């Protein structure tokens, strides 16, 4: 997108936001006029304009909200406040009402703008955290790849056709005899291949680039070093293509090299010496079909003194007669077995030549090979120990998706032992489900087998333990390939992310509290001074007014001013200093709350039933717990209203059934009309209220936010059926709180 297009796009978005502000105010005014026409003129001045300002501020931000506030004030002044059709103001009460509305509109715009910015910060935090996790996984994969290549003594190379660049790692350069720091290109590598092997290597490369065998490349050749020494290299690679059909082009050629010099030299030496038994340093002897020795070479006479003479039987070699008889009976021309003598392990190859009536035995000293195998087994054991000691769970499967390995962490998280799970289909052991929808996703191993690449689980996936416990996890699965690139299994790595979720929630909670605290401080600084000034003016008007109506309006304005002041005080609750929780008796908290509401309960004719069945202490900040219960009781009083109903308040020891945590449960229930179903999902949202202009919409949001810090919960049940209507709020506080929780008051 060009700079001009970007500017036009920004202008369009700005134009739309301010247009919404104008349209919302106009629609609110028309709605009020319609209501006046059908319901009469006795309606509050701002009955439809206040929600319009709130809507614009939340949807479009600070400045459109301020524009809506100004427009709404002007509309009321010109069209509604007498004299209509003029900006003149006939009464002091109307001027005060307009001023209060304007101040409230500015306040709502500031709060809404802070809320929008907080949401953007949370989204930015999530993106940054996801990026850090992705970078960590990539770094870990790179480190594992480097360890694997180093353990296998493999050198890697990468030829990029478009640029002509060739990247060799240090081990690969060493295989071609290149000193560290020397310049080395593709032509240099071709030049060092033995002249006899070069044509075959060149043809194999051409076939791979042409797409034969899907670009696979496997070749063994000799490399001539600058000092004249010859080294054998086994090279394996694959060409990667882009495009399709006639547009298909090779873009990269990547692979690995392995030094086979020692193995090839051993094979060539054995083949050469086998042609000259007398010169062969390995023991060789022959027998006839009856097992009588007919020939012994010098190496065999030295290694096995008992075989020094011919015509004798096979002393010193176990089961030789049985071996010869088996070869004769089955007409097998050769067999191999391992024998041991004087502490050495030999590989004995026996050739049966019926046309000559002889059996020849070749002994190859495999002591070093056995030591190497033992070293390999030790290395495998080290890798197995490493897999057992890492913090993540690891499961590997064969090519069909059946379990063949699980480390201890995987066994603990799934509830399956390796003995029980081995050979089973992974889906039976690794039982996962989407946490919210409860839909079973495709098994990651099945997905790897289907796609042939590394895959990961979607967010909010839980692993169902064998006992039914659900554990939130994150994982990735990768294919295991053989030397030819064929998939022979899948490795699955996953971990329990419950603690990670708690930390993330604590961070988000801390950020939200800090942001709200800063917002509250700003509001206190910007709003309190003008509110105090308005309050003083109202006092003076009330003292000097001669008209009872004027005094009544001044009194009403004072009441509205007190409500706005109370709203700012509720916001300021987030800006206190941090303190430590203390042991508190719930009975004392309940008594202080009921004493606060005693006059209101009595005057409304409400019956209050209390039942405190807990005499212990709970660790909490007393002011916060008192604030929560007072809010719930106050809501219950307003729900019952003048119906002379009943409010029930109970406290008793209980348990969080989902987490098994013991704690204190407090119930506040009323037999009011109940909360409609469409409202229930919104009551814990900030600024949502059913009380019209008399409510702030912050009480339940603040209560649930406070409880979350203590790892507690606040739940609600409600019914609107006439014969059994009512609402019950259930507050739960665990007896023990984590020291990691960010407790603030």
N, C-alpha and C positions, 0 to 999 in steps of 0.2 A: 504494500500500500504506500503511495507517494505521500509527501508532506501535505499537499493540498487536499488529497482525499482524507487523510487523517484529521486535518482541521475541519473539513466539512462534516465528517462523522461525529466529531466532538460537538460541533455546533448543533447538529441535528439532535443529538441526545440532550443537550442543554435546552434547546428549544422545546423539545417534548416535555421535559420535566417542568419547565415554567408554564407550558400550556396546560399541563395537568392541574397545576395550582389554580390557574384562572378558571378552568372548567369546573373543578371541584367546588370552588366558592360559589360560582353561578348556579350549579345544580343544587347546592345546599340552600341557597336563598330561595330558588323556585320551589323546592320541597317545603320550606317553611311557609311560603305564601299559600301553597296548596293546603297545608294543614290548618292554617289560620282560616281559610275559606270554609273548610268543612268542620273544624272543631271549635272555631271561635278565636277571638283575639287574645285571650288570656294565656298565652304561651311564653315560656322563657325566651329572652332575646336571642340567645345563642344555642338553642336546642339542637339545631342541625348544623350550625357553623362550627361548633367546637369539634365534633367528630370529623368534619371535613378538614380542618387544620391538622388534627392528629394523623389522619390518613395521608395527607400530602407530605407531612414531615417524615413519617415512617417509610413511605414509598420513594420519595424523591430527595430527601436530605434537608439540610439546614436552611439554605437560602430559598428554595421553593417554599418551605414551611413558613419562613418569615414573610415571603411575598403573600402567601395565603392569609396569614395573620393580618397584615396591613389591609389587604383587599376586603376581608371579612369585617374589619373594624369600620372601614369607610362605607361599606354597604349598609351595615346596621345604622350608622350615623345618618346616612342620607335617606334610606328608604324605610327604616323601621322606627327609629327614635323620633318623636315629634319635636319640631314640625317636620313632617315628611317632605322629601324633595329639597331638602336644604341641609348643609353641614352644620347649621347652628344647633346648639344644645340648650334645651329649655330648662332642664333641672340639673341640680348637682348630683343627684342619684344616678342619672343617666351617664353623666361624665365619669363618675366613679366606676360604674358597670363597664363602660368602654375601656377604661384604664386597666381594670382587673382582667378583662378578657384579653387585652393586648399583652399584658404581662404573662398571663397563663399561656398564651400562644407562643411567646418567645421561649418560655420554660419548656413547653412540649417540644419545640423545634430543637432546642439544645439537647434534651434527653434523647430524642430520636436519632439525632446525628451521632451522638456518642455511642448509642446502641449499634448503629450501622458500622461505625469505624471498628468497634469491638469485634463484630462478626467478621469483618475483613481480616483483622489481626489473627483471629482463630483460624481462618482458612489459610492464611499465609503460614502460620505455625505448622499446620498439618502438612502442607506441601513441603516445607523445609525438612520436617521430620522424615517424611517418606523418602526424600532425596538422600538424606543422611543414611537411612537404612539401606537404600539401594546401593549407595557407594560402598558401605561396609560389606555387603554381600558380594559385590564385584571384587573388592580387595581380597576377601577371604577365598573366593573362587580362584583368583589369580595366584594366591599363595599356595593353595592346594595343587594347582596345575604345575607350578614350579617345583614343588616337592616331589610330585609324581614323576616328572621328567628327570629330575636329579637322581631319584631312586632307581629309575630304569636305565640311567646313563644314556639318555636319548638326546640327540642334537636336533634342533628344529630349524626349518627354513621356510621362507615365504616369498614367492616370486609374484610381483604385481605387473600384469601385462600392460596396462595403460601407461604407467610411468616408467616401466622398465627397471624398477628398483628391486633388488634382492636383499632380504634381511636374513642374516645368519646369526644364530646365537653362538656363544663362545665354544660350546661343546662341538657344534657342527664344524666350526672353523678348525678346531683341533684335529678332527677326523681327516681333514684335507692337508694337514701339516702347515697351517697358516699361523705365523707368530702373532701374538697379541698386538693389535694396533696396525698391522699391515693391511693395505688396501686389497680387497678381494671381491671380484665381480663374478657373474655367471659364466662368462667366457673363461675366466681363470679356473673355475671348478671343472668345466668340460675338458680343459687342456690337461688337467692332472689325472683324468681317468685313463687307465691303461689302454693303449691303442687297440688291443684285441677286444676289449669290452666296450669301447666307445660306440661302435655302430649299433650294438644291441640296446645300449642305454638311450641313444638318440631315437631309435625306432619306438621304444617304449614310451618316451616322452611325447612323441608325435601322436601315438595312438591315444594317450590319455587326453591330450589337448583336443583331438578330434572327437572325443566323447565316447570312445570304446570303453565298455564295462563301466559306464556312468562316470568316466573320468578317473577311475582308479589306476594307481601306478605302484608297481612292486618290482624291484630289481636288485640284484646282487652284483657288485662289480669291484674291481681292484683300483686303488688309488696309488699313484707313484709320487712319493714325497720328494722334496728338493734334494734330500740326501741319498736318493736312489732306493730307499726301502719301499717295500710293497705292503699295502694294508687293504684288508677286505672290508667293504661297507655294504650293509643291507639297508636299502632305501625304500620307504613306503610313503605314498602321498596321494592326494586327490586334487583334481582340477575343479574349480567352482565356476559356474556359468551364470549369465544373466540373459534375459530375453527368451524367446521361443521360436521354433521353426527356423526360417532362414535368418532371423535376427538374433539367433543364439550366439553368444560370444563368450570366450573364456576370459575371466577377469582376474582370477587368482589361482596360484598353484602352491599348495602348502603341504608340508610333510615332515617326516622325522628320519634321521639317520642313526644307525647303530653299528658300532665297531664289532665285526665278526672275524677279526684277524686270528685270534687265538683258536677259535673253533675250526676255521678253514685250514689253518696250518696243521692242526691235529689230524683232521680228516685226510689231508693230502699225505702226511707222514705215515699214517696207518695204511693207506692204500699202497703207498710206495713200498713200505717194508713188508707188506703182506705178499708181495711178489718175490721176496727174497727171504725165505724163512731163516736162512743161516745168519743173515745180517739183521733180522728183526730183533729189536730189543725187548719185545713182548714175548712171553712164553708161548710156544706152539708145539703140539705133538699130534701124532696120528696113531690110530689103532685099526686093527682089522675088524671084521664084523663080529668076531668072538670077544672083542675087548682086549686083544693082545697088542701091546705097544709095538709099532713098526718104525716110528721116527720121533726123535726128540731134538729140538733145536737148542743151541747153546744157552739161550735165555731160560728155557724150560729146565735144562739140566742144572743151571745155577739156582733157580728159584725152588725147584722141587728135586732135591738130590735123589730121592727114591725112584725117579723116572729116568735116571741116567742110562740105564741099559735097555735094549730092545728085546722083544720076545717075552717080556714079563707082563704081568697083569697091571692093573691100575692102582697100585698102592698109594695111599695118601690123598686120593680124590674120592670124595663120597659119591656113592650111587652111580658111578660111571657105567657099570654094566647095565643098570636099569635104564639109564638115559639112552644107551646104544640100542637096547632091546625095544624101547619105545619108538625110536626113530625107524627101526626096521619094520616094526609091526604096522605103523601108520604111514610108511613110505614118505615121511617128512624129510625134506632135504636140509633143513637148518632149524636150529632153536637157540635160544639165549637164556642163560641163567646167571645168577650171581653166586660166586664162591668166595671163601675167605681163607687166608693162609698167613700165618705169622703176623697177624695184626693188620694186614692189608686186605682191602676189598677189591676183588677182580670181577670184571664182566667177562663171562665165558661164552663165546660164540662157537657153536658146534655145527659143522657142515658134514652132511652125509652124502657120499658119492657112491651110489650103488654100482655104477658101471665100472668103478675101480675097486669096489669092495673095501673102501676105507672110510674112516670117520676122522676128520681133522678138527682139533679144538684150538681156537685162538683165545689167548688171555690178554685182555687190555686192562692196564692198571687204571682203575677209576677211583682211586683214593681221593684225588683232588676233586673229582666230580662229586663224590659223596660228601666231601667237606663243604663244597659249594651248595649242595642241596640242603645240608644241615644249616648253612648260613641263611639260605633262602627261607627255610622253615622258621628260623629265628627272627628273620626280618618280618615275615608274615605275622608271627606272634606279636612283634612290637607294634605292627600296624593295628592288629586286633586289640591290643592293650590301649592304644591311642584312641580307637573308636569307643572303647568302653569308658575311657576317662573324660572325654569331652562332654560339655554340658548339654549338647543337643541330643535328641533321640535319632537313631539311625536304623533304618530297615532297608535291606536289599532283597531283591527278588530275582528269579530266573526270567527268561524271555517270555514265559507264559503268565507272569504276574504272581507266581507262588513264592511265599516267604522262604528265604534260605539263611537269613541272618538278622538278628535283632540285638542291639546293645542293651545294657542294663536300664538306661533311661527310657528307651522305647518300651521295654517290658513293664516298667513301672507306670508309664502314662497310659498304656493300652490295657493292662491287667492280664496280658498273655505272657507266658514263659516261652522261651525259644523252643523248648522241647514240644510244647503244645502247638505252637504256631507253625513250626517248620513244615513246609510242603503244602500249607493251606493257602487258599486264595487270599490276597491281601485285603479285599473288601470285608472279609469276615473278621480280620484282626484290626484293621484300621477303619473303624466305623465312624464316618463323619456326617455332619448335617449342617445346613445353613442356620445360624442362630436365630434369625428372625422369622424366616418363612418356613423353617423346618423341612425344607426340600433337600433330598440327598443329592449332592453334586457328583459329577463323574469322578471316579477314583483318579488321583494324580498319576498313579502308575499306569493305569489303562490309558490315560491321556498321553503320557510319554510314549507308550508303545504305539499309539495311533498316530501321533504327530512326529515322533522321532526327534524331539528337542526338549530342552529344559522347560519345565512349567512350574507354576506356583499356584497356591490356593487363593481363592477369592477372600476378601475381608469378611469378618464375622463368621468364620467357620469354627465349629466346636467338634472335638473328638469325644465320642461316647465311650467312657471306660467300661470294662467288662461288668462292673457292678452298677452301671447306670449313671455314674457321675459324669457331668459334662465339663470339659476342659477347653477353654479357648486356645487355639493354636495358630501358628504361622508355619509355612513349610515351603519346600521346593523339592522337585524330583528331577533327576537327570538320567539320561541313558548311559549304560555301560556297554562299550563296544570292544570287539576283539581286534586283532591286528589287521584284519581285512575290512574293518569298518562296520561289520555286521553287529546288530544289537543282540547282546546275550543276557541282558538283565537291566534292572533299574535300581537306583539308589534313592531313597527317600529320607530327607533330613527335616525334622520339625522340632518345635519347642513350645513349651507352655508360656503363653503371653499374658497370663492373668495379672502378674505383678506389673508388667509393662503397662497394661491398661490402667491400673491404679495410679501409677506414676503420671501417665498422660492426663488422667482425670484431675489429679491434684494440681498439675501445672496449669491446666485450663482454668480450674477453679481459682487458683492464685492470680492468674492474669485477669480474670473477670472481676475479682474483688478489688485488685489494684486499680483497674480502669474505672470501676464504679466509684471507688474512693476519690480518685482524682476528679471525676465528674462532680461528686458531691461537694468537694472543696470549692470547685469553680462556681457551682450554683450558690453555695453559701456566700461567696464573695460578691457575686454579681446580683443576686436576687434580694438578699436580706436588707441591704441598705434602702432600696426603693420601697420594700414592703414596710419597713419601719416608718418611712416618711409618710406613706399612705395611711398607716395606722394612726399616726399623730394627727393628720388632717381629719380623719374620720372622728377622732375624739373631740377635736375642736368644733366640727360641724354639729356633732351631737349635743355639745354643751351650749352652743349659741342658737341652735335652730328653735324657732318659735312654733313651727307647725308640727303636729303629731305625725303626719305622714312623712315629713322630712326625717324626723327622728327614727321612724320605723325603717325607712330606706337606709339611713346611716347605720342602724343596728344590723340590718341584713348584710350590708357591705362589710361590716366588721366581722360577721360570722364567716363570710366567704374568704376574707383575708386570713382568718385563723386557719381555715382549711388548707389554703395554699402554703402557709407557714408549716403546718403539720406535714405536708408532703415533702418539703425540704428537709425536715427533721428525720423523716423515715429514710431518706437517701443518705443522711449523714451518719447513720448507724454503722456504715461500712468503714468510717475513717477513724475509728478508735485505735488505741495502741494495742499490740498483742499482749495477751496475758495467758497464764496457765490455768487449765481447768482445776476445779476444787471439788471435794466431796459435798454433795447437796442432798437434802432430804426432800423428796417430791411433795410430801404433805405440806411443808412450809411454802413451797412455790404455789401450790394449788390454793392455799389459804390466802396468800397475798393477791392472787388473781381474782378470787371470788369476792374478796373485800372491795377490790377496785370496782367490780360490776354490781355490788350488792344493791345499791339504790336503783340502778337501771332494771335489774331483774325483778325487784319487788314492785316497782311502779308499773311494769308490763304484766304483772300477774303470772310470771313464769315460775314453774316448779323446778328447782335444781336438786338433782339426786347425785350424791357423791359416795364413792366407795374406794377407799385407799387401802389396798391389801399388800403394801410393800413398806417395810419399816427400815430398810437399809439406806445406803447412800449410792449416788450415781455421780461419776466424774463428768462435770460439765461447767460451763460458764453460767452462773445463775441468771444474769441479765438476759442471755440469749434464750434459755429455756423458758423464763417468765414471758418473754416477748412472743414465743411461739404459741404457748398455751393461751395467753391473753388474746392473741389474734384468732385462734380457733373458737374460743368462748364468745368473743365479740361477734364473729360471723354467725355462730349458732343463735345468739340473741336476735340478730337482725333477721335470720331465717324464720324463727318462730314468730317474731313481730308481736302483734296484739292478739294472737290466737289463744293466749293463755295455755301454751303447750308445756312440754317438759324438755329439759336439757340434762343429759346423763354424763357424768365425768367419772371415769374409772382409772385406776393405776394398779398394776400388778406385774409380778415377775413372769417373763415369757421367753420365747425363743424365736429367732428368725429361721423359719422352716427351710428356706432355700439355702442358707449358708450354715445353719447349725450353730449360730452364735447366741449365747444367753444374754439377756438384757432386760430392760424395763419397757413395758408397753403402756401407753396412755391413750385412752379412748375418749373422744368428745363427740357425743351424738345428740341429735335433735329430731323432733317429730314434725319439722316444718314441711313445706310443700315438696322438698327434694330439688335436685339439680337436673335440668333437662339433659338428655343424652348428648345433644350437639354442643353443649357447654362444657361437659365433663373433661374433654380432652384438652381444653384451653385454660383451665383454672390455675394451673401452675406456671403459665407463661407470664413474663413481666408485662405490666401495664394493661393486662386484660381484666376487666371488671364488669360486673352486672349491676353495679350500684349507681350507674349514671355519673353525674358530675360529683357526687359525694364520695366516690371511691378512687383510689390511686392505682389499683391493680398490682400492688407490690407485696402485699402481706403474705400470701401463700408462697410466692416466689422466694421471698427472703427466708421464710420458714424452712422450705425444702432445701435451700442453699446452705443454711446453717447446719441442718441435720446431716447433709452430705459430708461435711467436714469431720463429723464424728463417726463416719461410716454407718450412719443411721438412715432410716427411711420414713417417709410420710405418704400414706396411701389413703384412698377415699372410696367409699361405697355409698350409693345414693339410689333412691327409688321415688318415682313420681306418682305411683298408683294411689288413688285417693284413700283407700282403706288402710294402707300401710306405708305412707310416704315418710320420708325423712332422709337424713344424711349422717354418716359416721366417718370421722377422720381418725386414723390409727397411726400413732407416733411410736416409733421404736428406737431406743438408744442402747447400744451394746454396753455391757459392764466395763469391758476393756477396750480402750481406743489405741490405735497405732501411734507410736511416737513420730512416725513420718507424716502424720496428717497436719496440714497447715492451719492450726487452730487460731482463729482471730475473733475478736469480739467487736 
